[in-house]
Amino acid sequence: MTQKKKAAGALRTLTTATNEHAPSVAATESASNATGREANVIAKLATKGIAVHRLAGGGFLACQWGFARHCVDLASLVAFARQVGVL
């Protein structure tokens, strides 16, 4: 028999471990770019004095001087940032 058998309690090493639930590299980069874009827009709005809060149900709330603007997604937040002259 040429295959090696592992002990019942043996730890899986990096070479033998497989993670079928791990996202692909392309999906990770895409999510990273979206997160980076979101952070960039929020930071640019902050330089203008506009605080942006992420909402639990999704979307954003941009606040300044007691006024608030609800943005349903990142695209509408970007549109708002363009409207106020940040982007």
Helices and strands as residue ranges (DSSP letters): H 25-47, E 51-54, E 60-64, E 67-71, H 74-83
